[in-house]
Amino acid sequence: MILRTETVEQTIDGDQTQTFIKEVLMTSGRHPLGIVRKRRPPPFPSRGAVILIHGYGQNRYTWHTSQRSFVNYLAEDGWDVFNVDLRGHGRSRRFGAPLPKTMDDYIQDDMPAFVREACELAGVEQVFLVGHSMGGLISYFAGSTELRQRVRGIVSIGSPYVFGQGSKLLVGLRELAAAVRWTGILDATPALPLKIVGRHLEKRKSLWNAKMLPLPIRAWAPDTVEPEVLEEYLSSTFDRSTIAVALDIFRTGRSKRFMSVDGMVDYSTAFEIFDRPLLVVAGTEDGLAPPASVRPAYDRSRSSDKTYRAFPFGHIDLVVGKEATRTVWPLVRNWLARR
């Protein structure tokens, strides 16, 4: 359902601007979900549809700031871009969609709703899924369930297929979380207001940027994002989620497989035998999703068309960093265009 349509002139990066048609959408169903659609106005032809899926505790601003926008970059290249807010995040929360109980809610309910909306409005049979961090995991698993005929290809950016692998600290955190979960203390799946984390990072970004400070985990590699871009990103992108979803992500590391909560669906096996084009992107400086945790998706996939690339970036700067605009962005653009 289209709630609002307008023609806007917006920034792609720096001084580069373009005119787009922007639509605010709401999916139908028990839990309405929010989407922002961007595309070039007629007579520009469309290359096809792309759905962008954000990571844990974030929202659609993962992909778009007023100064640097991956959404606008793809739209300028001719794609019909659908930038989504998962349930409980951003506009979806304002539309009344509750926080998820588990990742199954994202995979089995939200993604089919997004894909149906995108296919109907764009007039296409298939879409590309592009996910950052947890968004990449959702793309892997949603693209290999009932949506398998609707997915043209999958791009993941900084997505830990085996959470914690390559980081002793993250492995320790993963094991501690599993032990706490065993006690039942977290069964109520309390919400986590992650905007607090964003505010902390924004206020102390100079500390997190310090190259000489030996921090065990950094959200971005030092000096890879301009202060003004980083400030806007941190203040708008961090949202909220639940502990249960975090524990689901941790589970992928402990078992090295991912199953539905009821144990009836083996998402990992379904993904690994899913023969669709796959692009896996990792950051060698990514302390939240080290390459050792990201690459297994590429290694285990039996896709006949798969690509793995690693860049010297951290978790956030893989998408919004100043060098990402000259490396990761063109890689994804060209990969999509060839398919």
C-alpha positions in Angstrom: 0.0 0.0 0.0 1.4 3.4 -1.0 0.9 6.0 1.7 2.8 8.9 0.2 4.6 9.7 -3.1 6.9 12.6 -3.7 9.7 13.7 -6.1 12.8 14.5 -4.2 16.4 15.7 -5.0 18.8 13.9 -2.6 22.4 13.3 -2.1 24.1 10.1 -3.3 27.5 11.0 -1.9 29.2 14.3 -1.2 28.1 16.8 -3.9 26.6 14.2 -6.1 22.8 14.5 -6.2 19.9 13.1 -8.2 16.2 13.3 -8.5 14.1 10.3 -7.3 10.6 9.2 -6.8 10.2 8.4 -3.1 7.3 6.4 -1.8 6.4 5.5 1.8 4.8 2.0 1.8 3.0 -0.1 4.3 2.5 -3.9 3.8 -0.9 -5.5 4.5 -1.5 -8.2 7.0 -1.7 -8.6 10.8 1.5 -6.7 11.4 1.9 -3.8 8.9 5.5 -3.1 8.0 7.2 0.0 6.7 9.2 0.4 3.5 10.7 3.4 1.7 10.9 2.9 -2.1 13.3 4.9 -4.3 13.6 4.9 -8.1 14.4 7.2 -11.0 11.4 9.0 -12.5 10.1 8.1 -16.0 11.3 7.8 -18.7 14.2 6.0 -17.0 13.8 2.2 -17.3 14.1 -0.1 -14.3 16.8 -2.8 -14.0 14.7 -4.7 -11.5 14.0 -4.7 -7.7 16.4 -4.8 -4.8 15.3 -5.2 -1.1 17.8 -3.8 1.5 17.7 -5.5 4.9 19.3 -3.8 8.0 21.1 -5.5 10.8 20.4 -6.3 14.5 18.9 -3.5 16.5 19.0 -1.0 13.6 16.7 0.3 10.9 16.5 1.5 7.3 19.0 4.3 8.0 21.7 1.7 7.8 21.6 2.4 4.1 20.7 6.1 3.9 21.9 9.3 5.5 21.4 12.8 4.1 25.1 12.9 3.2 25.8 9.4 1.9 23.1 7.0 0.6 23.6 3.5 -0.7 19.8 3.5 -1.4 20.2 6.5 -3.7 23.4 5.0 -5.3 21.5 1.9 -6.5 18.4 3.9 -7.4 20.5 6.3 -9.5 21.9 3.2 -11.4 18.4 2.3 -12.4 17.2 -0.1 -9.6 13.9 -0.1 -7.9 15.1 0.0 -4.3 12.9 -1.1 -1.4 14.5 -0.1 2.0 12.7 -2.0 4.8 12.2 -1.7 8.5 11.9 -5.1 10.1 9.1 -5.5 12.7 9.6 -3.5 15.8 12.0 -1.2 14.0 11.6 2.3 12.6 8.4 2.9 10.7 7.2 -0.7 11.2 7.2 0.0 15.0 5.2 3.2 14.4 2.7 1.2 12.2 2.1 -1.1 15.2 4.3 -4.1 14.4 5.6 -5.6 17.7 9.2 -6.6 18.4 10.1 -10.0 17.2 10.0 -13.0 19.5 12.7 -14.8 17.5 14.4 -14.5 14.1 11.7 -16.8 12.7 9.4 -13.8 12.8 11.7 -11.9 10.4 12.4 -14.9 8.2 8.9 -16.5 7.9 6.6 -13.5 8.1 8.4 -10.2 7.4 10.4 -11.2 4.4 7.5 -12.8 2.5 5.5 -9.6 3.1 8.3 -7.4 1.8 8.9 -9.5 -1.2 5.2 -9.7 -2.1 5.0 -5.9 -1.9 8.1 -5.3 -3.9 7.2 -7.7 -6.7 3.7 -6.3 -7.0 4.7 -2.7 -7.1 7.8 -3.1 -9.3 6.0 -5.5 -11.6 8.7 -8.2 -11.3 8.7 -12.0 -10.5 12.0 -11.9 -8.6 14.0 -9.6 -6.4 17.6 -9.3 -5.2 18.1 -9.4 -1.4 21.0 -7.3 0.0 21.6 -7.5 3.8 24.0 -6.0 6.2 25.1 -8.1 9.3 21.9 -9.9 10.6 20.2 -8.7 7.4 22.5 -11.0 5.4 21.6 -13.9 7.6 17.9 -13.2 7.1 18.5 -13.0 3.4 20.3 -16.4 3.4 17.5 -18.1 5.3 14.4 -16.3 3.9 15.7 -16.8 0.3 15.9 -20.5 0.8 12.4 -21.1 2.2 9.0 -20.4 0.6 10.6 -17.4 -1.2 13.1 -19.5 -3.2 11.3 -18.9 -6.5 11.1 -15.2 -5.8 14.8 -14.6 -5.1 17.1 -13.7 -8.0 20.3 -13.4 -5.9 21.7 -12.6 -2.5 24.3 -10.1 -1.3 25.5 -10.2 2.3 27.8 -7.5 3.8 29.5 -8.3 7.1 27.2 -11.2 8.0 28.5 -13.7 10.5 27.3 -17.1 9.2 29.1 -18.8 12.2 28.9 -16.1 14.9 32.0 -15.5 16.9 34.4 -17.6 14.8 37.7 -15.8 14.5 37.3 -13.9 17.8 38.0 -15.3 21.2 36.0 -12.5 22.8 32.9 -13.2 20.8 33.2 -16.9 21.4 33.3 -16.2 25.1 30.3 -13.9 24.9 28.5 -16.5 22.8 29.2 -19.3 25.4 28.2 -17.0 28.3 24.9 -16.2 26.6 24.2 -19.8 26.1 24.8 -20.6 29.7 22.6 -17.8 30.9 19.9 -18.8 28.4 19.9 -22.3 29.9 18.9 -20.9 33.3 15.6 -19.5 31.8 16.4 -16.0 33.0 16.0 -14.6 29.5 12.8 -16.4 28.6 10.8 -13.2 28.8 12.8 -11.9 25.8 13.2 -8.3 27.2 13.6 -5.5 24.7 17.0 -3.8 24.3 16.9 0.0 23.7 19.9 0.1 21.4 19.5 3.8 20.8 21.5 4.1 24.0 24.4 2.3 22.3 24.2 4.7 19.4 24.2 7.8 21.6 27.2 6.4 23.5 29.2 5.7 20.3 28.3 9.2 19.0 29.3 11.0 22.1 32.6 9.1 22.4 33.4 8.6 18.7 36.8 10.2 19.2 37.7 7.5 21.7 36.5 4.7 19.4 38.4 6.3 16.5 41.7 6.3 18.4 44.1 4.1 16.5 46.4 3.7 19.5 43.7 2.5 21.9 43.7 -1.4 21.8 39.9 -1.9 21.9 38.8 -5.6 21.6 35.8 -4.7 19.4 35.3 -1.7 17.2 32.1 -0.8 15.3 34.2 0.8 12.6 37.8 1.0 11.7 39.5 4.3 12.8 39.2 7.2 10.5 37.1 5.4 7.8 34.0 7.5 8.2 33.9 11.3 8.3 32.8 12.7 11.6 29.7 14.4 10.3 28.5 11.3 8.4 29.3 9.1 11.4 27.4 11.4 13.8 24.3 11.3 11.7 24.6 7.5 11.2 24.9 6.7 14.9 22.1 9.0 15.9 19.6 7.7 13.4 20.5 4.1 12.7 20.5 2.4 16.1 17.0 1.3 17.1 15.9 -1.5 19.4 15.5 -5.3 19.4 15.2 -8.2 21.8 17.7 -10.4 23.6 16.0 -13.5 22.0 17.1 -12.4 18.5 20.6 -11.8 19.7 20.6 -15.3 21.2 19.4 -16.7 17.9 22.4 -15.1 16.1 24.7 -16.6 18.8 23.2 -20.0 18.1 24.6 -20.0 14.6 28.1 -20.0 16.1 27.5 -22.7 18.7 25.8 -25.3 16.5 27.3 -24.1 13.2 23.7 -24.6 11.9 20.6 -22.6 12.1 17.2 -24.2 12.7 13.8 -22.7 13.2 12.8 -22.4 16.9 10.4 -25.4 16.6 13.2 -27.5 15.0 11.1 -28.2 11.9 13.1 -26.1 9.4 16.9 -26.5 8.8 17.6 -23.0 7.4 21.3 -23.7 6.9 20.9 -26.8 4.8 18.2 -25.1 2.7 20.5 -22.1 2.1 23.5 -24.2 1.3 21.8 -26.1 -1.5 20.1 -23.0 -2.8 21.5 -22.4 -6.3 21.2 -18.7 -6.8 23.9 -16.0 -7.4 25.7 -15.2 -4.1 28.0 -12.3 -3.2 29.6 -12.5 0.3 31.5 -9.3 1.5 33.6 -9.2 4.6 35.7 -6.6 6.4 39.2 -7.7 7.5 39.0 -5.1 10.4 35.5 -6.1 11.4 35.6 -7.1 15.1 31.8 -8.0 15.1 31.8 -10.2 12.1 35.4 -11.3 11.4 36.1 -12.9 8.0 36.4 -16.3 9.7 32.8 -16.0 10.7 31.6 -14.6 7.4 33.4 -16.7 4.8 31.7 -20.1 5.8 28.6 -18.9 4.0 30.6 -18.8 0.8 32.5 -22.0 1.5 29.4 -24.0 2.3 27.1 -22.6 -0.4 26.7 -24.9 -3.4 25.7 -22.0 -5.7 27.1 -22.3 -9.2 27.7 -18.5 -9.2 29.3 -17.3 -5.9 31.8 -14.6 -5.1 33.7 -13.7 -1.9 35.5 -10.4 -1.4 37.2 -8.9 1.7 38.1 -5.3 2.2 40.2 -3.6 5.0 37.1 -2.1 6.7 35.1 -2.6 9.9 31.5 -3.4 10.5 29.8 0.0 9.8 32.3 1.4 7.3 31.6 -1.6 5.0 28.4 0.3 4.1 28.9 3.9 5.0 32.7 4.4 5.0 34.3 6.9 2.7 36.3 4.2 0.9 33.2 1.9 0.7 31.8 4.3 -1.9 34.8 3.4 -4.2 35.0 -0.3 -3.4 32.1 -2.1 -1.8 29.4 0.0 -3.5 30.7 -0.4 -7.1 31.3 -4.1 -6.4 27.7 -4.6 -5.5 26.4 -2.4 -8.3 28.4 -4.3 -10.9 27.6 -7.7 -9.5 23.8 -6.8 -9.6 24.1 -5.4 -13.1 25.7 -8.6 -14.5 22.8 -10.6 -13.2 
